[in-house]
């Protein structure tokens, strides 16, 4: 769990983003905790969307484009 005072590198590692991204968020607003909660929510939303896509497709395998045999 991230708390106030967490080093920027640790935050970047947690969200799998660059330090520059975190610095940009910090510079946009003085309310860092709100920005971090927004980033957390968007990260969780991405995970929810990924899980939803897996559930809808019924498969954990990526859908690869089908290759046409015409050009061979």
GIMO-V575626 format. One record per residue. N is the residue number from 1. RES is the residue in one small letter. OMEGA is omega in degrees with one decimal (999 if undefined). NEAR is the number of other C-alpha atoms within 12 Angstrom. D_FIRST is the distance of its C-alpha to the first C-alpha in whole Angstrom. Layout:
N:RES:OMEGA:NEAR:D_FIRST
N:RES:OMEGA:NEAR:D_FIRST
This chain:
1:x:178.9:12:0
2:x:179.0:20:4
3:x:174.9:15:6
4:x:179.8:16:10
5:x:177.5:12:12
6:x:179.6:17:10
7:x:-177.2:15:13
8:x:-179.8:26:14
9:x:178.9:19:14
10:x:178.1:19:11
11:x:179.9:31:10
12:x:178.9:23:13
13:x:-178.8:17:13
14:x:-176.9:21:9
15:x:-179.8:25:12
16:x:176.2:17:15
17:x:178.6:20:17
18:x:177.9:17:19
19:x:179.9:19:18
20:x:178.1:16:21
21:x:178.9:21:19
22:x:178.5:28:16
23:x:179.1:21:19
24:x:178.6:18:21
25:x:-179.5:25:19
26:x:-177.7:20:18
27:x:-179.7:13:22
28:x:-175.3:14:23
29:x:176.7:14:22
30:x:-177.3:13:21
31:x:-176.3:14:18
32:x:-176.9:24:15
33:x:178.3:20:13
34:x:179.1:17:15
35:x:178.6:23:15
36:x:178.6:31:11
37:x:176.4:20:11
38:x:178.7:16:15
39:x:177.3:25:13
40:x:-179.0:22:11
41:x:-178.6:15:14
42:x:176.9:15:16
43:x:179.4:18:14
44:x:178.3:15:14
45:x:176.7:14:17
46:x:178.4:15:18
47:x:178.5:14:17
48:x:179.2:14:19
49:x:-179.9:14:22
50:x:178.9:17:22
51:x:179.3:16:22
52:x:-179.9:15:25
53:x:178.2:17:27
54:x:-178.6:16:27
55:x:-178.2:13:28
56:x:-178.1:11:30
57:x:-180.0:13:32
58:x:-177.5:12:32
59:x:175.7:13:31
60:x:-178.9:13:28
61:x:175.8:10:31
62:x:178.5:12:31
63:x:-179.2:11:34
64:x:176.9:6:36
65:x:-180.0:6:39
66:x:178.6:8:42
67:x:178.4:8:45
68:x:178.8:7:48
69:x:-177.4:6:51
70:x:-174.5:6:53
71:x:-176.1:5:53
72:x:999:5:53
